């Protein structure tokens, strides 16, 4: 039965996958045949933006449709309040079954904690998740009791098995569903990947991005191997959706919470305003509603995902939501298009993080500044790899002032007074360590069990991956 107004939603997202690292984009030698095919079956966004390019802040915005200063998660390992709106709560009220599989990272600083059924799950009913774990061969999840369930083999493959089982059961249910599947890779460790995929990349001959500085090609090869492994699991997932007869009724989204610098600009990880950190993949397929082979270049912030999906499902958008619904961007119909979206970094995530900064991305330009001085300004249309910083260029002063006006608009819209990290920490009563970073920890018994299981990790990575 076709669901024109209440589609199923299958929302799949990786962790730290940058938008340029998919084969069909054509910028990097990554093998992603399934995602390439999928991109041609729906729409591909070229300027999907992680507004706060770090795990917990972006994940909270995806769920709530709020900016970080409103949902309160301005860094990793800060628990999300049960009082905020969430996509699962809204869809549950609209008659949906809801489920979450994989990495959550929206709860206690204890990354191994059990999240019990109830408000801390933000409205998700089916649950096969953990708070935060990036040991892809010592992985586990919780259901509805505090006893961890340990996965066999590579974590994303095991999580995909759970998702496939969910889809098969959902095919027998009259109610529509919304399932989030959150994979941990290609976030480091870059070597926790099955040898079958690692052997596809020769580190010594690997071509790197032109803006990469002193790249470690072994690390980049491991990153690419993770992506190819995810592509394999994504292919299995889409095939299962087709086999269950759900494809025509399901809006499938593939994206990531943020990117990875991976030696571009001489930097690593995320939390930066450069394209490798803030631009993420965003692919969508819904046969008959989303045009096949479409490409969208509008700057689409991930804070807009929650209201956009609710709008496509005909569900009520909570009044306090700050993101904007852009359903016509996905369906190709006439409608509003964003001209810019904010990017921001509030407090340190590591001791070596840059100071707090704010910025804005348009369809063509990227601009960011510190509290008292401009930092970066790029014409992304003519400078694809952001190698010519125009922030201090006298000839670009007019452009910088235009972008500053756009930034000030977003600061006003998100009630952001551009406080210092120290001011925010005091005002929001955030506990930080001596370096200004929110600390996290693991339960000792879980650490011991991971260490025990790690003894055979190398053997398991070498085993055939089925």
Buried (B, 14 or more C-beta within 10 A) or exposed (E): EEBEEBBBBBBBBBBBBBBBBBBBBEBBBBBBEBBBBBBBBBBBBBBBBBBBBBBBBBBBBBBBBBBBBBBBBBBBBBBBBEEBBBBBBBBBEBEBBBBBBBBBBBBBBBBBBBBEEEEBBBBBBBBBBBBBBBBBBBBBBBBEEEEBBEBEBBBBBBBBBBBBEBBBEBBEEEEBBBBBBBBBBBBBBBBBBBBBBBEBBEBEEBEBBEBBEEBBBBBBBBBBBBBBBBBBBBBBBBEBBEEBEBBBBBBBBBBBBBBBBBBBBEBBBBBBBBBBBBBBBBBBBBBEBBBEEBEBEBBBBBBBBBBBBBBBBEBEBBEEBBBBBBBBBBBBEEEEBBEBBBBBBBBBBEEEBBEBBBBBBBBBBBBBBEEEEBBBBBBBEEBBBBEEBBBEEEEBBEBBEBBBEBBBEBBEEBEBEBBEBEEBBEEBEBEBEEEBBBEBEBBEEBEEBBEEBEEEBEEBBEBEBE
